[in-house]
Amino acid sequence: MLQTAVKFPVKDELDLALEEAAMANKTVIIAVVNKAYVEQSVDGETTILDLFLESFWLGEDTRELLDHLLLVAVDQTAYDRCRFKRLHCYRLVTDDVDFGGEKVYMSNEFIRMMWRRTLFLLDVLRRGYSFIFTDTDVMWLRNPLSKLSLNGTKDLQISVDKYNGDPRPEHNVINTGFYYIRSNNNTISLFEAWYSKKDNSTGKKEQDVLQDLLRKGIFGQLDLQVKFLETKHFSGFCQDSRDVKEVITVHANCCRHISAKVSDLTTVLRDWKRFKAKVTTFPESASNITRSFRWSGHRGCWNSWKNNTLIN
């Protein structure tokens, strides 16, 4: 009796990378890096990537999350550095485009790289994986899974530059540097509609285009259940969390240059270490230490806006 061979679909490199990094519920943590984020400058003492990884070491209940981080490298140097650090790595190849150097905020190259990132993340959703997307200039001080709704009731949970407590989409300024999204037909449709605007949005970054779609009611049109994350928990340089016992992430948003981000994020981790050391040393005074805590000023990022010349 002849037996018919069973044919299995061939998995490509992205399938394998996602499978290796995924949690049991097919959720992955994804970050995208290029050479400028993984290599020290001549005068630099650390990198954005090193600070990002250090935050997982210093954070509360965050170390095991590195097992589920997929680092997406857009150039060979970033990929080599990722492999050297023994992380889950994927090389995203874009023909005839060099994404290696610093892409200054809102420059043409910056905008092109953000759109390439969006297309890649659409591919991930189409493969059935939900994900937490995080910029590498986000410090993970606590495990965000404690505050994110993973029970299937929310399709998209996204950070904002400033939180005003208003749940209406048109009243929030979103930030695509940190969000959780479930893979389903509605979220795939959202990303398809979003990416379709790429060539008709000259001078706008991908985040601005999603903001425009939000204001035009796309979340309601697609019946998406969306939650805007409070800056009390998911904070940034645009709006600091005032409650250090509740803060989960700190994002170097409202900042223009990598050198400024490195300087100010180094200070964030220093502030965090000092706070944790004081609470550990003086547990009886923990409440007073927490109430009196203040983040250091983000002076490097504030000053990064003084020169407004864009580099294309």
C-alpha positions as CSV (number, residue, x, y, z in Angstrom):
1,M,0.0,0.0,0.0
2,L,1.5,3.3,-1.0
3,Q,1.7,6.0,1.6
4,T,1.3,9.7,0.6
5,A,4.0,11.9,2.1
6,V,2.6,14.6,4.4
7,K,4.0,18.0,3.3
8,F,4.7,20.5,6.0
9,P,5.0,24.2,5.2
10,V,8.6,25.3,5.3
11,K,9.3,27.8,8.1
12,D,11.4,30.8,7.2
13,E,13.9,32.5,9.5
14,L,11.3,34.9,10.9
15,D,9.0,32.0,11.8
16,L,11.8,30.3,13.6
17,A,12.9,33.4,15.4
18,L,9.3,34.2,16.6
19,E,8.8,30.6,17.7
20,E,12.0,30.6,19.8
21,A,11.2,33.8,21.5
22,A,7.4,33.5,22.0
23,M,5.7,32.9,25.3
24,A,3.2,30.0,25.6
25,N,0.4,32.3,24.4
26,K,2.3,33.3,21.2
27,T,3.3,36.7,22.6
28,V,6.7,38.2,21.8
29,I,8.5,41.3,23.0
30,I,10.0,43.0,19.9
31,A,12.6,45.8,19.7
32,V,14.2,47.2,16.5
33,V,17.9,48.3,16.5
34,N,20.4,49.7,14.1
35,K,24.2,50.3,14.4
36,A,23.8,53.7,16.0
37,Y,21.9,52.1,18.9
38,V,24.4,49.3,19.6
39,E,27.8,50.9,19.1
40,Q,29.4,53.4,21.3
41,S,30.4,56.8,20.0
42,V,34.1,57.8,20.2
43,D,33.4,59.6,23.4
44,G,30.6,57.4,24.7
45,E,30.7,55.1,27.7
46,T,27.6,53.0,26.8
47,T,24.9,52.5,24.2
48,I,21.1,52.6,24.1
49,L,21.0,48.8,23.7
50,D,23.3,48.3,26.8
51,L,21.1,50.6,28.8
52,F,17.9,48.8,27.6
53,L,19.3,45.4,28.6
54,E,20.6,46.8,31.9
55,S,17.1,47.9,32.8
56,F,15.9,44.3,32.6
57,W,18.7,43.3,35.0
58,L,17.9,46.1,37.5
59,G,14.1,46.0,37.1
60,E,11.6,44.1,39.3
61,D,10.6,40.7,37.9
62,T,12.0,41.6,34.5
63,R,15.0,39.4,34.0
64,E,13.1,36.4,32.7
65,L,11.4,38.6,30.1
66,L,14.7,38.7,28.1
67,D,13.9,35.1,27.1
68,H,11.0,36.4,25.1
69,L,12.7,39.5,23.6
70,L,13.3,39.3,19.8
71,L,15.8,42.0,18.7
72,V,15.3,42.9,15.1
73,A,18.4,44.3,13.5
74,V,18.2,46.5,10.4
75,D,21.9,46.3,9.6
76,Q,24.7,43.8,9.9
77,T,26.5,45.5,12.8
78,A,23.4,45.5,14.9
79,Y,22.8,41.9,14.1
80,D,26.3,40.9,15.0
81,R,26.1,42.7,18.3
82,C,22.8,41.0,19.1
83,R,24.3,37.6,18.4
84,F,27.3,38.5,20.5
85,K,25.0,39.1,23.4
86,R,23.3,35.8,22.9
87,L,19.9,37.2,22.4
88,H,17.1,36.1,20.1
89,C,18.0,38.0,16.9
90,Y,16.5,38.5,13.5
91,R,18.1,40.3,10.6
92,L,15.6,42.5,8.7
93,V,17.0,43.1,5.2
94,T,15.9,46.1,3.2
95,D,17.4,46.2,-0.3
96,D,19.4,49.3,-1.3
97,V,18.8,51.1,2.0
98,D,21.3,51.8,4.7
99,F,19.7,52.1,8.1
100,G,23.0,51.9,10.0
101,G,23.8,55.5,11.1
102,E,21.8,57.7,13.5
103,K,18.5,58.7,12.0
104,V,17.8,62.1,13.5
105,Y,14.2,62.5,14.7
106,M,11.9,63.5,11.7
107,S,14.7,63.3,9.1
108,N,13.8,61.5,5.9
109,E,15.8,58.5,6.8
110,F,14.2,58.3,10.2
111,I,10.7,58.4,8.6
112,R,11.7,55.7,6.1
113,M,13.0,53.4,8.9
114,M,9.8,53.8,10.9
115,W,7.7,52.8,7.9
116,R,9.9,49.7,7.3
117,R,9.3,48.8,11.0
118,T,5.6,49.1,10.6
119,L,5.6,46.8,7.6
120,F,7.6,44.2,9.5
121,L,5.3,44.3,12.5
122,L,2.3,43.8,10.1
123,D,4.1,40.7,8.9
124,V,4.4,39.5,12.6
125,L,0.6,40.0,13.2
126,R,-0.2,38.1,10.0
127,R,1.8,35.1,11.3
128,G,-0.5,35.0,14.3
129,Y,1.8,36.5,16.9
130,S,0.7,39.1,19.4
131,F,3.5,41.3,20.7
132,I,4.7,44.0,23.0
133,F,6.6,46.5,20.9
134,T,9.2,48.5,22.7
135,D,11.7,51.1,21.6
136,T,15.1,50.4,23.1
137,D,15.1,53.8,24.7
138,V,12.4,52.5,27.1
139,M,13.7,51.4,30.5
140,W,11.8,48.4,31.9
141,L,11.8,49.0,35.7
142,R,9.0,46.6,36.4
143,N,7.3,43.8,34.6
144,P,4.5,45.4,32.4
145,L,2.5,42.2,32.3
146,S,1.1,43.1,35.7
147,K,-0.7,46.1,34.2
148,L,-1.4,45.0,30.6
149,S,-4.6,43.2,30.0
150,L,-3.7,39.9,28.3
151,N,-7.1,38.2,28.7
152,G,-8.3,39.1,25.2
153,T,-10.6,42.0,26.1
154,K,-8.2,44.7,24.6
155,D,-6.9,44.6,21.0
156,L,-4.4,47.4,21.5
157,Q,-2.9,49.0,24.6
158,I,-0.7,51.9,23.7
159,S,1.4,54.5,25.5
160,V,0.8,58.2,25.3
161,D,3.0,61.3,25.6
162,K,0.8,62.8,28.2
163,Y,-2.1,61.2,30.0
164,N,-5.2,63.3,30.6
165,G,-7.6,60.6,31.8
166,D,-9.9,60.9,28.8
167,P,-10.6,57.5,27.2
168,R,-11.8,59.0,23.9
169,P,-9.2,58.2,21.2
170,E,-9.3,61.7,19.6
171,H,-8.3,63.2,22.9
172,N,-5.0,61.3,23.3
173,V,-1.6,61.8,21.8
174,I,-0.3,58.3,21.2
175,N,3.3,57.1,21.2
176,T,4.2,54.0,19.2
177,G,7.4,53.5,21.3
178,F,5.6,51.1,23.6
179,Y,2.4,49.2,23.0
180,Y,0.8,45.7,23.2
181,I,-1.3,44.4,20.3
182,R,-3.2,41.2,19.8
183,S,-3.1,39.4,16.5
184,N,-6.5,39.2,15.0
185,N,-8.3,40.2,11.8
186,N,-9.1,43.7,13.2
187,T,-5.6,44.6,14.2
188,I,-4.2,43.3,10.9
189,S,-6.7,45.5,9.1
190,L,-5.5,48.4,11.3
191,F,-1.9,47.9,10.3
192,E,-2.8,47.4,6.6
193,A,-4.8,50.7,6.6
194,W,-2.0,52.4,8.4
195,Y,0.8,51.2,6.1
196,S,-1.3,52.0,3.0
197,K,-1.0,55.7,3.9
198,K,2.9,55.6,3.6
199,D,3.2,57.2,0.2
200,N,0.6,59.8,0.8
201,S,2.0,61.2,4.0
202,T,5.1,63.2,3.0
203,G,6.8,64.8,6.0
204,K,4.9,62.7,8.5
205,K,6.3,59.9,10.6
206,E,4.3,56.7,11.0
207,Q,3.1,57.7,14.4
208,D,1.6,60.9,13.1
209,V,-0.3,59.0,10.4
210,L,-1.7,56.5,13.0
211,Q,-2.8,59.6,15.1
212,D,-4.6,61.0,12.0
213,L,-6.4,57.6,11.5
214,L,-7.3,57.6,15.2
215,R,-8.9,61.1,15.0
216,K,-10.8,60.0,11.9
217,G,-12.4,57.2,13.9
218,I,-10.6,54.1,12.6
219,F,-10.7,52.4,16.0
220,G,-14.5,52.5,16.0
221,Q,-14.7,51.6,12.3
222,L,-12.7,48.4,13.0
223,D,-14.4,47.7,16.3
224,L,-11.1,47.8,18.1
225,Q,-11.0,47.7,21.9
226,V,-8.2,50.1,22.8
227,K,-6.7,51.2,26.1
228,F,-4.4,54.2,26.6
229,L,-1.7,53.5,29.1
230,E,-1.4,56.0,32.0
231,T,2.0,57.8,32.3
232,K,1.7,57.0,36.0
233,H,2.8,53.5,35.0
234,F,4.2,53.9,31.5
235,S,6.0,57.2,31.7
236,G,8.4,59.2,29.6
237,F,10.4,62.4,29.4
238,C,7.3,64.1,28.0
239,Q,5.5,63.4,31.3
240,D,7.3,61.8,34.2
241,S,5.6,59.4,36.5
242,R,5.2,61.1,39.9
243,D,4.8,57.8,41.7
244,V,8.0,55.7,41.7
245,K,6.3,52.8,43.5
246,E,4.0,52.5,40.5
247,V,6.2,53.3,37.5
248,I,6.8,50.4,35.1
249,T,8.6,51.9,32.1
250,V,10.5,55.2,31.4
251,H,10.7,56.2,27.8
252,A,13.2,58.8,26.4
253,N,10.5,60.5,24.3
254,C,10.5,64.2,23.6
255,C,14.2,63.8,22.8
256,R,16.0,64.3,19.6
257,H,19.5,62.8,19.6
258,I,20.9,59.5,20.7
259,S,23.7,61.1,22.7
260,A,21.1,63.0,24.7
261,K,19.1,59.8,25.3
262,V,22.2,58.0,26.5
263,S,23.0,60.7,29.0
264,D,19.5,61.1,30.4
265,L,18.7,57.3,30.5
266,T,22.0,56.7,32.3
267,T,20.7,59.2,34.9
268,V,17.3,57.4,35.0
269,L,19.0,54.1,35.9
270,R,21.2,55.8,38.5
271,D,18.1,57.4,40.1
272,W,16.4,54.0,40.1
273,K,19.4,52.2,41.7
274,R,19.7,54.9,44.4
275,F,16.0,54.7,45.2
276,K,16.1,50.8,45.4
277,A,19.3,51.0,47.6
278,K,17.7,53.5,50.0
279,V,14.5,51.4,50.4
280,T,16.6,48.2,50.9
281,T,18.9,49.9,53.5
282,F,16.1,51.8,55.4
283,P,12.9,49.6,55.0
284,E,11.3,51.4,57.9
285,S,11.5,54.7,56.0
286,A,10.3,53.3,52.7
287,S,7.1,55.3,52.5
288,N,9.0,58.6,53.2
289,I,11.7,57.7,50.7
290,T,9.0,57.0,48.1
291,R,7.1,60.2,48.7
292,S,10.2,62.3,48.5
293,F,11.6,60.7,45.3
294,R,12.0,62.9,42.3
295,W,13.5,62.0,38.9
296,S,16.6,64.1,37.9
297,G,16.0,66.6,35.1
298,H,16.3,65.3,31.6
299,R,18.7,68.1,30.6
300,G,20.4,66.4,27.7
301,C,17.0,65.8,26.0
302,W,15.7,69.3,26.8
303,N,18.8,70.8,25.2
304,S,18.6,68.5,22.2
305,W,15.9,70.7,20.8
306,K,18.0,73.9,20.7
307,N,19.4,73.0,17.3
308,N,16.4,72.3,15.0
309,T,18.3,71.6,11.8
310,L,17.1,68.3,10.4
311,I,19.5,65.9,8.8
312,N,18.1,64.0,5.8
